Amino acid sequence: MEKVTIKELGEYIPNTLNSVTLNKLKEFVIVPYFIKWYKTKESNKIFPIFLQELSDLNPTKIQIPGILTRNPFFDHTQIKYFSAYKNGVPAGRIMAFIDYNYNKDKEKTGWLGLFESIEDKMVAKKLLDAAIKYLNDNLCSRAIGPSKFNANGEIGLLINGFSKKPYFMEPYNAPYYQDYFEKYGFTKENDWFSMNTDESLSSMYIQRIDSLMQRINQTRRGNLLNEFKIRQINFKDTKNEIKLIKNLYNHIWGIGNHPQYVEMTKEEFGTLAIGIKTIALEDLIFIVEKDKTPIGVSISLPNINEIIEEYDENNPYMPSKRFFSLKDLRRDIRIFNIIQKRLKQKRFSGIRILILGVHKKFRKTGIDSKLYHETAKAAKAIGITHASGSELADINNDILNPMLKIGKIALTWRFYKLSI
């Protein structure tokens, strides 16, 4: 008789409780390798770098310089990790968490994230049952998700676009997960999109911007537009640049069109920025200033999924459950070294447009279009042929409208809600 069991992999509550270990985190991280659909020809799954995933999910005090960090997101978040086993073999996982910063001035809401399941309704239901019970036991009145960890990270369940390859930090899951969530009772809260573009799709729009800028420069509005300065980030002044971008990010993305947004703390943004710097090119990060005051930012990252996919195709294997594994460490180090070599050569074919926006009061000046233009021009100059802008909320017309002029929707993620 087939037996499905749910295993608790540890719980963390700030300043109160921690039963999470690095071995338990590793056990959680490797579950997707046991999802058979990811091994089929239909799948475009690209597995993450283990050490980065472990750092993202690590609430413990254990840190190893250059290898493992702690995510300061857990300064204000409690979490519990679950895995499912079927006849002793990993069959699924889910995490349930409560973000105290999100719950300020709101009804108590719990989140679900990183859901995975083999094609088995019983496994899926037992995982969702365990997560919902944990949130309910902690007095949450609603559950939302899935996400890692909110709109600042990877959000939503992929429901359309399975034939497309995800770019770096774009969620990708099996197509039958949607059925599991909706039959459980989850309903749509909103959708998120990726917008893929290449030169054939964007060239006409970029040419229009060129023509528009030439006409504008001959008018009074052109003089006003010239008051703005677009400059590349200065990696030699990382500390101040990070502070500047954090203030821009929280101001621009905290207004209106970004559901599930949670203001990032100084510590969270610092950790994110350090991670970004290891895979970033100065050529692709821009700051917009007016009278020396920062009012906009554009951050595009090389699509390192190209490297991960290429490496894993040539070196297939199953990871170890133990945190410390020379085999797994070797994979990560080799991938990282290839990434660093390609960064020096500026040899990537795709980028992910991670952050792009300007202060609301300046959006009708034309500077936002000029920022798109500078980003596209810089990418083309180093040989980039395609890009993905993501994740874009379905209510965010300020960014959806211009992006639809230069690209097409590739992936759609659904964010769900459930009263509990």
C-alpha positions in Angstrom: 0.0 0.0 0.0 1.3 3.4 -0.9 2.1 5.6 2.1 2.3 9.4 2.0 3.9 11.2 5.0 4.4 14.9 5.7 7.7 15.7 7.4 8.3 18.9 9.3 11.7 20.3 8.3 12.0 23.0 11.0 10.4 26.2 12.2 11.8 29.6 12.8 10.3 32.5 14.9 12.4 35.6 15.3 14.0 35.8 18.8 11.9 32.9 20.0 12.4 29.5 18.3 14.6 27.9 15.7 14.5 24.2 14.8 15.8 24.8 11.2 19.2 23.2 10.3 21.3 23.5 7.2 20.7 19.8 6.5 17.0 20.2 6.7 17.2 23.2 4.3 19.1 21.2 1.9 16.5 18.4 2.1 13.9 21.0 1.2 15.9 22.6 -1.6 16.5 19.3 -3.6 12.9 18.2 -3.7 12.3 19.6 -7.3 14.9 17.0 -8.6 12.3 14.3 -7.7 9.5 15.9 -9.7 9.3 13.6 -12.8 7.7 16.2 -15.0 10.9 18.3 -14.8 12.7 15.5 -16.6 10.3 15.4 -19.6 10.9 17.0 -23.0 8.0 19.4 -22.3 9.7 20.9 -19.3 12.0 24.0 -19.4 12.9 23.8 -15.7 16.2 25.3 -14.7 17.4 24.4 -11.2 18.9 27.2 -9.0 22.4 27.4 -7.6 22.2 25.4 -4.3 24.2 27.8 -2.2 22.2 30.8 -3.3 18.9 29.0 -2.6 20.2 27.9 0.8 21.2 31.4 1.6 17.8 32.8 0.5 16.0 30.3 2.8 18.5 30.4 5.7 17.0 32.0 8.9 19.8 30.5 11.1 22.8 32.4 12.5 25.2 30.1 10.6 27.1 32.0 7.9 30.2 30.9 5.9 32.0 33.8 4.2 31.8 33.6 0.4 29.6 30.5 0.6 26.5 30.9 2.8 24.7 34.0 4.1 21.7 34.6 6.3 18.6 36.2 4.8 17.6 39.3 6.9 14.0 38.8 5.6 13.7 36.5 8.7 14.3 39.4 11.0 10.6 40.1 10.6 9.2 36.7 9.4 8.4 33.4 11.0 8.4 30.3 8.8 7.9 26.5 8.7 9.2 24.1 6.1 7.4 20.9 5.1 8.3 18.1 2.8 6.2 15.1 1.5 7.4 11.5 1.1 5.7 8.7 -0.8 7.0 5.3 0.1 10.1 6.9 1.6 10.9 8.9 -1.6 10.7 12.8 -1.7 7.4 13.7 -3.3 6.8 17.4 -2.6 7.4 20.4 -0.4 5.9 23.7 0.8 6.8 26.5 3.1 4.3 28.6 5.2 5.3 31.9 6.6 4.0 35.1 8.3 5.7 38.4 7.4 5.1 40.8 10.3 6.0 43.8 8.1 3.4 42.8 5.5 0.7 42.5 8.3 1.1 46.0 9.5 -2.3 47.6 9.4 -3.8 44.5 7.7 -5.8 41.5 8.8 -3.4 38.7 9.7 -2.3 37.1 6.5 -0.1 34.0 6.0 1.9 33.1 2.9 2.6 29.9 1.1 5.7 29.4 -1.1 7.9 27.1 -3.1 5.2 24.5 -3.5 6.2 21.3 -5.4 4.4 18.0 -5.8 4.7 14.9 -7.9 1.6 14.2 -10.0 -0.5 12.9 -7.0 -3.5 14.7 -5.7 -3.1 13.2 -2.2 0.5 14.5 -1.9 -0.6 18.0 -3.0 -3.6 18.1 -0.6 -1.6 16.9 2.4 1.1 19.5 1.8 -1.5 22.3 1.5 -3.3 21.0 4.5 -0.1 21.1 6.6 0.7 24.7 5.5 -2.9 26.0 6.0 -3.1 24.3 9.5 0.2 26.0 10.5 -1.1 29.4 9.4 -4.5 28.8 11.0 -2.8 27.7 14.3 -1.0 31.1 14.2 -4.3 33.0 13.9 -4.1 33.9 10.2 -7.5 34.6 8.6 -6.3 34.3 5.0 -3.6 32.6 3.0 -2.0 34.0 -0.1 0.7 32.7 -2.5 2.7 31.0 -3.7 5.7 33.2 -3.6 9.4 33.5 -2.5 8.9 35.7 -0.5 6.8 38.6 -1.8 6.7 40.9 -4.9 10.4 41.8 -4.2 11.3 38.2 -5.0 9.7 35.4 -7.1 6.0 35.5 -7.1 3.0 33.5 -8.4 2.3 30.1 -9.8 3.1 29.6 -13.5 -0.1 29.0 -15.4 0.8 29.8 -18.9 4.0 29.8 -21.0 5.4 26.4 -20.1 7.1 26.1 -23.5 9.2 29.2 -22.8 12.5 29.1 -20.9 12.4 31.1 -17.7 15.0 33.8 -17.2 17.0 34.2 -14.0 14.7 34.6 -10.9 11.5 33.7 -12.9 9.5 31.0 -11.2 8.8 27.8 -13.2 6.6 24.9 -12.1 4.7 21.9 -13.4 1.4 22.7 -15.2 -0.8 20.5 -13.0 -0.1 22.7 -9.9 -2.8 25.1 -11.0 -5.4 22.4 -10.7 -4.2 21.5 -7.2 -4.5 25.0 -6.0 -7.9 25.8 -7.5 -9.5 22.5 -6.5 -8.3 23.1 -3.0 -10.4 26.4 -3.0 -7.8 29.0 -3.9 -9.1 31.9 -6.1 -7.2 34.4 -8.2 -6.0 37.6 -6.5 -4.0 38.9 -9.5 -1.7 37.9 -12.3 2.0 38.7 -13.0 3.7 38.6 -16.4 7.0 38.4 -18.1 7.5 40.4 -21.3 10.0 38.9 -23.7 11.5 41.0 -26.4 14.2 40.9 -29.0 15.6 43.2 -31.7 12.9 42.3 -34.2 10.2 43.2 -31.7 11.7 46.3 -30.2 13.6 48.0 -33.1 10.6 49.8 -34.4 9.7 51.2 -31.0 13.3 52.2 -30.3 13.4 54.0 -33.7 10.2 55.9 -32.7 11.8 56.9 -29.5 14.9 58.1 -31.4 12.7 60.2 -33.7 10.6 61.4 -30.7 13.7 62.5 -28.8 15.0 64.4 -31.9 11.7 66.3 -32.1 11.5 66.9 -28.4 15.1 68.3 -28.3 13.9 71.1 -30.7 11.2 72.2 -28.3 10.9 73.7 -24.8 10.1 70.2 -23.5 13.5 69.1 -24.9 15.2 71.7 -22.7 13.3 70.3 -19.7 14.2 66.8 -20.6 17.9 67.8 -20.8 17.7 68.7 -17.2 17.7 64.9 -16.5 21.0 63.0 -16.4 21.2 59.2 -17.0 24.4 57.7 -15.7 25.8 54.2 -15.1 26.1 52.9 -11.6 29.5 53.3 -9.9 30.7 50.0 -8.5 33.6 51.7 -6.8 31.1 53.5 -4.6 28.9 50.5 -3.8 27.8 51.5 -0.3 26.4 54.9 -1.4 24.9 53.5 -4.6 23.1 50.7 -2.7 21.6 53.3 -0.3 20.5 55.5 -3.2 18.9 52.6 -5.1 17.1 51.3 -2.0 15.5 54.7 -1.4 14.4 54.9 -5.0 13.1 51.4 -5.0 11.0 51.7 -1.9 9.6 55.0 -3.0 8.8 54.1 -6.6 7.5 50.5 -6.0 5.7 51.4 -2.8 3.2 53.5 -4.6 0.1 51.8 -6.0 0.7 49.4 -8.8 2.7 46.6 -7.0 0.4 44.2 -5.1 2.1 42.0 -2.5 4.9 44.6 -2.3 6.6 44.9 1.1 9.0 47.7 1.9 12.6 46.3 1.9 14.7 47.0 5.0 18.2 48.4 4.8 19.6 44.9 5.7 17.5 43.1 3.1 18.4 45.5 0.3 22.1 45.3 1.2 22.1 41.5 1.0 20.2 41.7 -2.3 22.5 44.3 -3.7 25.6 42.3 -2.8 24.1 39.2 -4.6 23.2 41.3 -7.6 26.8 42.8 -7.8 28.3 39.3 -8.2 26.4 38.8 -11.5 25.9 42.3 -12.7 27.5 44.5 -15.4 27.9 48.2 -14.8 26.9 48.7 -18.5 23.3 47.6 -17.7 22.6 49.6 -14.5 21.5 53.2 -14.8 20.5 56.0 -12.4 18.4 59.0 -13.5 19.1 62.3 -11.8 17.5 65.7 -11.9 19.4 68.5 -10.3 21.7 65.8 -8.9 18.8 64.2 -7.1 18.1 60.5 -8.0 14.6 60.1 -9.5 14.8 56.8 -11.5 16.7 53.5 -11.8 17.1 50.7 -14.3 18.7 47.4 -13.3 19.2 44.6 -15.9 21.1 41.4 -15.2 22.7 38.9 -17.5 20.6 35.8 -17.7 22.7 33.4 -15.8 20.2 30.7 -16.4 22.0 30.3 -19.8 25.0 29.1 -17.9 23.1 26.9 -15.4 21.2 25.2 -18.2 24.3 24.5 -20.3 26.2 23.1 -17.3 23.4 20.8 -16.0 22.8 19.5 -19.5 26.4 18.4 -19.8 26.7 17.2 -16.2 23.4 15.5 -15.1 23.2 14.2 -11.6 21.1 13.9 -8.4 22.1 16.1 -5.5 22.9 15.0 -2.0 20.5 15.6 0.9 23.3 16.7 3.2 24.2 20.3 3.3 27.9 19.8 2.8 28.5 17.7 -0.3 31.6 18.1 -2.4 29.7 17.0 -5.5 27.1 19.8 -5.1 29.7 22.3 -4.1 31.7 21.5 -7.2 28.6 22.1 -9.4 28.0 25.6 -7.8 31.7 26.6 -7.9 32.1 25.6 -11.6 28.9 27.4 -12.6 30.0 30.5 -10.6 33.4 30.5 -12.3 31.8 30.2 -15.7 29.5 33.2 -14.9 32.5 35.3 -13.7 34.4 34.5 -16.9 31.4 35.4 -19.1 31.0 38.6 -17.2 34.5 39.7 -17.9 34.0 38.8 -21.6 30.5 40.4 -21.5 29.3 37.3 -23.3 25.6 36.7 -22.7 22.8 36.5 -25.2 20.0 37.5 -22.8 19.2 39.8 -19.9 16.5 40.1 -17.3 15.2 43.6 -16.8 14.8 43.3 -13.0 14.0 46.9 -12.0 13.0 49.9 -14.1 11.1 52.9 -13.1 11.0 56.7 -12.3 9.3 58.8 -9.7 5.6 59.1 -10.6 5.6 62.9 -11.0 8.3 62.7 -13.8 6.7 59.9 -15.8 5.0 62.2 -18.3 8.2 64.1 -19.1 9.5 61.4 -21.5 12.4 60.4 -19.2 11.0 56.9 -18.7 11.1 56.3 -22.5 14.6 57.7 -22.6 15.6 55.2 -19.8 14.1 52.3 -21.8 16.1 53.5 -24.8 19.4 53.8 -22.9 18.9 50.3 -21.5 18.2 48.8 -24.9 21.1 50.6 -26.5 23.6 49.5 -23.8 22.4 45.9 -24.1 22.7 45.9 -27.9 26.3 47.3 -27.6 27.5 44.3 -25.7 25.8 41.7 -27.9 22.5 41.1 -26.1 19.9 39.8 -28.5 16.9 39.2 -26.2 15.5 40.2 -22.8 12.7 39.5 -20.4 11.0 42.3 -18.3 9.5 40.7 -15.2 7.6 40.2 -13.0 5.0 42.8 -14.0 1.6 43.1 -12.2 -1.5 43.0 -14.3 -2.7 46.3 -12.7 0.6 48.1 -13.5 -0.3 49.9 -16.8 2.6 52.4 -16.3 5.0 49.6 -17.2 2.8 47.2 -19.1 1.8 49.6 -21.8 5.4 50.6 -22.9 6.6 47.0 -22.6 3.8 45.7 -24.8 5.1 48.0 -27.5 8.5 46.3 -27.5 7.7 42.7 -26.5 5.1 40.0 -26.0 3.8 38.3 -22.9 5.8 35.0 -22.4 5.0 33.7 -19.0 1.9 34.3 -16.8 2.0 33.6 -13.0 -1.2 33.6 -10.9 -1.2 34.8 -7.3 -3.9 33.1 -5.1 -5.9 33.8 -2.0 -7.9 31.7 0.4 -10.0 32.5 3.5 -9.0 30.1 6.3 
